[in-house]
Amino acid sequence: MEIGVPKEIKDQEYRVGLSPDSVAVLTSKGHQVTVEAAAGVGSGFTDAEYVQAGAAIASDPKEIWTQDMVVKVKEPLPAEYDFLPFPKILFTYLHLAANRVLTETLIQSGTTAIAYETVTDNQGQFPLLTPMSIIAGRLSVQFGARYLERQQGGRGVLLGGCPGVKAGNVVILGGGIVGTEAAKMAVGLGATVTIFDINVERLRYLETLFGSRVNLLYSTAPAIATAVPQADLLIGSVLIPGRRPPTLVNQSLVATMNPGSVIIDVAVDQGGCIETIRPTSHTQPTYIESGVLHYGVPNMPGAVPWTATQALNNSTLPYVLKLAGQGKAALDTDPGLAQGLNVDNHALTYTAVKDTFPDLA
C-alpha cells in the first residue's frame, strides 16, 4: 500500500503520524511511505532518517494526501479539507462529536475515516487513546502548577506547600486514565488531591493505588459543588467515547472559585465537562473568565512531541500494518479496529457520533 504522512498544521503541533522506526517496519514489508518534508523535525526526526528508513520525501502536501492511506495525528483542519476526497483511508484522531463541520466534510468526501480514539481492544479498552491520555494527565498537573504561579496569572500557590503552609488543593473530575495520571503527579508534588467518579469499582481500584493519600468521592452535583470552590487547580478528565461529556461544573460554580485558580479540561477536544472551557492553542493557551485562569489546549501532548510521537507509534503501528496489508478488509478481521470506523462511503458509521448529529446519520 502507498502511505502518506503529512506535516501537522495545528498550532504548535509537533507530533508526526509515523516515526522513522515505524516507517522502516512498513517498508520492510513492501509498503511505500511518502513523508512530507520536515514532518518529523518537531519530534526530533530528520528527513534523512526517514529516507534511511525507506521513505520518499515530498514537499507538496497534495502528493501526501493522494496516497492510498494517510496516517497523521490530529484531525484535518479547514486548510486540509480539499485533500479529504483523495485518500481511500484516513487514520488519525478525529473527535467528531465536537466538530460538526469536519463531520460534514468527511461525509461529503467519501473517504474511510478511522479514528484512533474509538478503536478498542479485546477488553473493550481504548489502546490508541491510552498513551496520549497518560501524557495529557501528567501534563495537566505540570501545566497547572506552572499557571498557578503569579507571573503566569495564577494566585501564587505552590501545589506542594511548604512547612507551616498548607499544600495546594487539586480537584479531578473523572478517575480514568487521565485522572489517575494527574493524581499521580499531584500526589508526587505533595498536593491535597480529590478525585470524583461515578464508577464505584474504579474508586475501589484507585484506593489500591493511592490509599489515604487521595480523597476518593462518588460524583454527585452537591459533592462537586462543595469541592470546586476550594480547588486551586480543577482538572476535567471525563471521557465518554465518541460523545461530548456532560457538563459537571457550570459557570456559576466556576465563579465561586478563588481568583487566580486554574482550570484545565483535558476533555476539551470532545467539548469539555466544564461549561466555561473553550479550545485554545499552544500559542495562546489561557484566558480569564470569572477571575479563573482557563487552559483549553486540545492537543496537550504536542508540547512533548519526542515522547508523545514514540508512545503513539508504539500503539498505532500494529493497526497501521493491518490496514496497509489488508486495506478496508482489516475492519472485517479485527472487530476492535472496526470500532474505529467513524465515516465510510459518505455516511456516519459510529453510533455515538450519529447520536450527536442525528440529522447527518
C-alpha positions in Angstrom: 0.0 0.0 0.0 1.0 3.6 -0.6 1.0 5.5 2.7 1.3 9.3 3.2 2.5 11.1 6.3 1.7 14.8 6.3 3.2 17.5 8.4 0.8 18.5 11.1 -0.5 22.1 10.7 -2.4 22.6 14.0 -0.9 25.3 16.1 2.4 24.1 17.5 1.6 20.5 16.9 5.0 18.9 16.6 4.0 15.2 16.7 4.1 13.1 13.5 2.0 10.2 12.4 4.8 7.8 11.8 8.3 7.7 13.2 11.3 6.6 11.2 11.3 3.3 13.1 7.6 2.7 12.1 8.4 3.6 8.5 11.3 1.1 8.5 8.9 -1.7 9.6 6.4 -0.8 6.9 8.9 -0.5 4.1 10.5 -3.8 5.1 7.1 -5.4 4.3 6.9 -3.8 0.9 4.8 -0.8 1.6 5.6 2.6 0.1 5.7 5.5 2.5 5.9 9.2 1.5 6.6 11.7 4.2 6.1 15.4 3.8 9.3 17.4 4.1 10.2 18.4 7.7 7.1 16.5 9.1 9.2 14.9 11.8 11.5 17.7 12.7 9.4 18.8 15.7 9.6 15.3 17.1 13.4 15.2 16.6 13.4 13.2 13.3 15.2 14.4 10.2 14.2 13.9 6.6 17.4 12.0 6.2 16.3 9.5 8.9 13.1 8.9 7.0 15.0 8.3 3.8 17.3 5.9 5.5 14.1 4.0 6.8 13.0 3.7 3.2 10.6 6.6 2.8 10.3 9.1 0.0 10.2 12.8 0.9 7.7 15.1 -0.8 7.4 18.9 -0.4 3.9 19.1 -1.9 1.1 18.2 0.6 -1.1 17.1 -2.2 1.4 14.3 -3.0 1.0 13.1 0.5 -2.8 13.2 0.6 -3.2 11.3 -2.7 -1.7 8.1 -1.3 -3.9 5.2 -0.5 -3.8 5.8 3.2 -2.9 8.9 5.2 -1.6 8.4 8.7 -1.5 11.5 10.9 -2.0 12.7 14.5 -4.7 15.4 14.7 -7.9 15.9 12.9 -7.8 17.6 9.5 -8.1 21.4 9.6 -10.0 23.5 7.1 -6.8 24.1 5.1 -6.7 20.4 4.5 -10.4 19.8 3.7 -9.8 20.0 -0.1 -7.5 17.0 0.3 -10.0 14.7 2.0 -11.6 13.2 -1.1 -8.2 11.7 -2.2 -7.1 9.1 0.4 -9.0 5.9 0.5 -8.3 5.6 4.2 -7.7 8.3 6.8 -6.3 7.1 10.1 -5.9 9.7 12.9 -7.6 11.3 15.9 -10.9 12.8 14.8 -13.1 13.7 17.9 -16.0 14.3 15.6 -18.6 14.9 18.4 -17.1 18.3 19.0 -16.7 19.3 15.3 -19.8 19.3 13.1 -18.1 21.0 10.1 -15.4 18.3 9.9 -18.0 15.6 10.3 -20.0 17.0 7.4 -16.8 17.4 5.3 -15.8 13.8 5.9 -19.2 12.6 4.9 -19.1 14.6 1.7 -15.6 13.4 0.9 -16.3 9.7 0.6 -13.1 8.7 2.4 -13.0 5.9 5.0 -12.2 7.8 8.3 -10.9 5.7 11.2 -10.5 7.4 14.5 -7.7 6.4 16.9 -9.9 7.4 19.9 -12.6 4.8 19.2 -10.5 1.8 18.4 -10.9 -0.9 21.1 -9.0 -3.9 22.2 -10.3 -7.3 23.4 -11.1 -5.9 26.9 -13.1 -3.0 25.4 -10.4 -0.5 26.3 -9.1 2.2 24.0 -5.4 1.3 23.2 -4.8 4.3 20.9 -6.2 6.8 23.3 -4.4 5.5 26.3 -0.8 6.7 25.6 -1.9 10.3 24.9 -4.3 10.2 27.9 -1.3 9.2 30.1 0.7 12.1 28.8 -2.1 14.6 29.0 -3.0 13.6 32.5 0.6 14.1 33.6 0.9 17.4 31.7 -2.3 18.7 33.3 -0.6 19.0 36.7 2.7 20.1 35.2 1.0 22.9 33.4 -1.4 23.6 36.3 1.5 24.1 38.7 3.1 26.5 36.3 -0.1 28.6 35.7 -0.7 28.8 39.4 2.5 30.9 39.5 1.7 34.6 40.0 3.7 35.6 36.9 1.6 33.4 34.8 -1.7 34.9 36.0 -2.3 32.4 38.8 -2.9 33.0 42.5 0.6 32.2 43.5 0.1 28.8 45.1 2.8 26.2 45.3 1.0 22.9 45.0 3.2 21.1 47.4 3.0 23.9 50.0 6.0 24.2 52.5 6.5 23.7 56.2 4.0 25.8 58.0 1.8 26.5 54.9 -0.8 24.1 53.6 -0.5 22.4 50.2 -2.5 23.4 47.2 -5.8 21.7 46.5 -6.3 19.7 43.3 -9.8 18.5 42.3 -10.0 16.0 39.5 -13.3 15.2 37.7 -13.1 11.7 36.4 -10.9 8.8 37.6 -10.0 7.2 34.3 -6.5 7.2 32.8 -6.2 11.0 32.6 -7.5 11.5 36.1 -5.3 8.7 37.5 -2.1 10.1 35.9 -3.0 13.6 37.0 -3.4 12.3 40.6 0.0 10.6 40.5 1.7 13.8 39.5 -0.2 15.9 42.1 0.4 13.4 44.9 4.1 13.4 43.9 4.2 17.2 44.3 2.6 17.0 47.7 -0.8 18.5 46.9 -4.1 17.7 48.5 -5.9 15.6 45.9 -9.6 14.7 45.4 -10.9 12.5 42.6 -14.6 12.3 41.6 -16.0 9.4 39.6 -19.4 7.7 39.2 -17.9 4.2 38.9 -17.6 2.7 42.4 -15.4 -0.2 41.2 -13.0 2.4 39.7 -12.9 4.2 43.0 -12.1 1.0 44.8 -9.3 0.4 42.3 -7.9 3.9 42.9 -7.9 3.2 46.6 -5.5 0.3 46.0 -3.2 2.8 44.2 -3.4 5.8 46.5 -4.7 4.5 49.8 -5.5 7.5 52.0 -3.3 9.9 50.0 -6.2 10.8 47.7 -9.8 11.7 48.6 -12.0 9.4 46.5 -15.5 10.6 46.2 -18.6 9.4 44.4 -19.5 12.1 41.8 -22.7 14.0 42.6 -23.6 17.6 41.8 -23.7 18.6 45.5 -20.4 17.0 46.3 -18.8 18.7 43.3 -20.3 22.0 44.3 -18.7 21.7 47.7 -15.3 20.8 46.4 -14.9 23.2 43.4 -14.8 26.5 45.4 -11.8 25.1 47.4 -9.8 24.0 44.3 -6.6 25.8 43.4 -6.4 23.5 40.3 -9.5 21.9 38.8 -8.9 19.2 36.2 -11.6 17.9 33.9 -10.9 14.4 32.7 -14.3 12.9 31.8 -14.3 10.6 28.8 -17.4 9.2 27.0 -16.1 7.6 23.8 -17.3 9.4 20.7 -19.6 11.7 22.7 -19.5 15.1 24.3 -19.0 14.7 28.1 -21.7 16.1 30.4 -21.3 19.5 32.0 -20.3 18.9 35.6 -19.3 22.4 36.5 -21.4 25.3 35.3 -20.4 29.0 35.0 -21.9 30.0 38.3 -19.9 27.3 40.1 -16.7 28.5 38.4 -17.4 32.0 39.7 -17.2 30.6 43.3 -13.5 29.7 42.9 -10.8 31.9 44.2 -9.4 34.5 41.8 -6.3 33.1 40.1 -7.3 29.5 40.5 -6.7 27.3 37.4 -8.9 25.1 35.3 -7.5 22.6 32.8 -10.1 20.5 31.0 -8.3 17.7 29.2 -11.6 16.7 27.5 -11.8 20.0 25.7 -11.3 18.2 22.3 -14.6 16.4 22.9 -16.3 19.6 24.2 -15.2 19.5 27.9 -17.0 18.9 31.1 -16.7 22.5 32.5 -19.1 25.0 31.0 -16.6 27.9 30.7 -13.9 25.9 28.9 -13.2 26.6 25.2 -10.4 25.4 22.9 -7.2 27.4 23.0 -3.8 26.8 21.5 -0.2 26.4 22.5 0.4 29.9 21.2 -2.4 31.4 23.3 -3.1 28.7 25.9 -5.1 30.6 28.5 -7.8 33.1 29.2 -9.5 34.5 32.3 -13.2 34.0 33.0 -14.9 34.8 36.3 -11.4 35.6 37.6 -10.3 32.0 37.0 -7.4 31.1 34.6 -8.6 28.6 32.0 -6.3 26.3 29.9 -8.0 24.6 27.0 -5.3 23.4 24.6 -6.9 20.3 22.8 -3.5 18.9 21.8 -1.6 19.0 25.0 0.8 16.1 24.2 2.0 18.2 21.3 4.1 20.0 23.9 6.3 16.9 24.4 6.4 15.5 20.8 9.6 13.5 21.2 7.9 11.4 23.9 4.4 11.6 22.5 5.2 10.5 18.9 7.0 7.4 20.0 4.4 6.5 22.6 1.6 6.9 20.0 3.5 4.9 17.4 4.1 2.0 19.8 0.3 1.7 19.9 -0.8 2.6 16.3 1.8 0.7 14.3 0.1 -2.8 14.6 -3.1 -1.3 13.3 -1.3 0.6 10.5 0.3 -2.7 9.5 -3.1 -4.4 9.3 -4.6 -1.6 7.3 -1.6 -1.5 5.0 -1.7 -5.2 4.4 -5.4 -5.7 4.1 -7.0 -2.3 3.3 -10.6 -2.0 4.5 -10.8 -5.7 4.8 -8.9 -5.3 8.0 -12.1 -3.9 9.5 -13.7 -7.3 8.9 -11.0 -9.3 10.6 -10.4 -7.1 13.6 -13.6 -6.1 15.4 -11.7 -3.6 17.7 -10.3 -1.8 14.7 -13.8 -1.8 13.2 -14.9 0.2 16.2 -12.6 3.0 15.0 -14.6 3.4 11.8 -16.5 6.8 12.1 -17.2 7.7 8.5 -17.4 5.4 5.4 -18.9 5.6 1.9 -20.5 9.1 2.6 -22.1 8.0 5.8 -21.6 8.2 9.6 -21.0 4.7 11.0 -20.1 5.3 14.7 -23.2 5.2 16.9 -22.2 7.9 19.4 -21.4 10.4 16.6 -24.7 9.6 14.9 -26.4 10.3 18.2 -24.7 13.6 18.4 -25.6 14.6 14.9 -28.8 12.7 14.1 -29.6 14.9 11.1 -26.4 13.7 9.5 -27.0 10.0 10.1 
